[in-house]
Amino acid sequence: MSAFSDNFLWGGAVAANQCEGAWNVDGKGISTSDVCTGGSHTRSKRITRTLEPDTFYPSYEAIDFYHHYKEDIALFAEIGFKVFRFSIAWTRIFPTGMEETPNEEGLAFYDRVIDECRSHNIEPLITISHYEMPFALTEKYNGWSSRECVDLFLNYAETLFKRYKGKVKYWLTFNEINAGAMPMGSFLSLGILNEGTTDFTNQVDNPQLRFQGLHHQFVASALAVKAGHEIDPDCKIGCMICHITTYPMTCNPDDILEAQKRNQILNQFCGDVQVRGEYPKFMDRYFKDNGLEIKMEPGDLEIIKEGCVDYYTFSYYMSNCASADPELEKTSGNLMGGAKNPYLESSGFRSWLWKTVWVLTIRKKKTEAFRMITESAI
């Protein structure tokens, strides 16, 4: 009988915008997730530039981890967690992202969460940015499409590295950074809100801005890795990819090429940049074919090369099939869907939603609020 080694890190994960609630408590500012209304599998949530009264915003209450973190972490320990991945809400530390001085109440909250994890011998693994950048940066700069966000993120990351030095060993710079390579990631991951966008699922897309924003995130991530190692040489800083494996629907060469293209752009591109420290050659062709030109400042490629991550992480929700036939039946899933796989008994949204269900058994108190959050689909 085989068993995991003693140092195997088994655990679970949450995101600040999906669990904390307390959206305007103790100096927290408005994040991009705070302007997203509730939705469902069949009805897209909306992005509202101004907050609407009597409208359900899932992040406002969530499961209220902010006020229940002690009992939740105790239950995680009871389950046997050895690691707990969570994210820090950027707007708890810098409410607009542009302040010179961090919000002490926000920093103190995460001190308490980290200490609580440590008291149960649970290793904290912290994501610095998980789909909730300050909405003020969307309003002023249109999110990551602007170079200004690089220095603002670096200031935020350095603040965390200095504050939690010696208490946090494992970090991730951006959650599922490759979401920026797909249209929905424009606002979700990059905070880019193009004129005319109200529907979260069907945003007004500008690929030039998206891929420019991704480049800025690559530079910011690399600078954060370098800074983190200088501040705390013992820490490890990784990347995070949403790996949606895509298989060709048939042996038709057109299907095989379509699957190759999707895997390259969605699964391999961002990981290659952050792990190998350089843009893969297939992106040169992609940019040329799509009329995209990434503006780089002198030294950007050197920064990316010098700021490679220490480890690679990925989320895996499902697989997809790719076909050159636009008439084939489609199936949905997390972030994106594809051609329906006839060899799978079940696929799509309901087949990956199971991963959230176990949380309902953890703490009964906010079950209804959590149910509504899972129905919002992201």
Helices and strands as residue ranges (DSSP letters): E 11-13, H 16-19, G 32-35, G 58-60, H 65-79, E 83-87, H 90-93, H 104-119, E 123-129, H 135-141, G 143-145, H 148-163, E 170-174, G 177-181, H 185-188, H 207-231, E 236-242, E 245-248, H 253-262, I 263-268, H 269-271, I 272-276, H 281-289, H 300-306, E 311-315, E 319-322, E 330-331, E 338-339, H 349-357, H 359-362, H 367-375
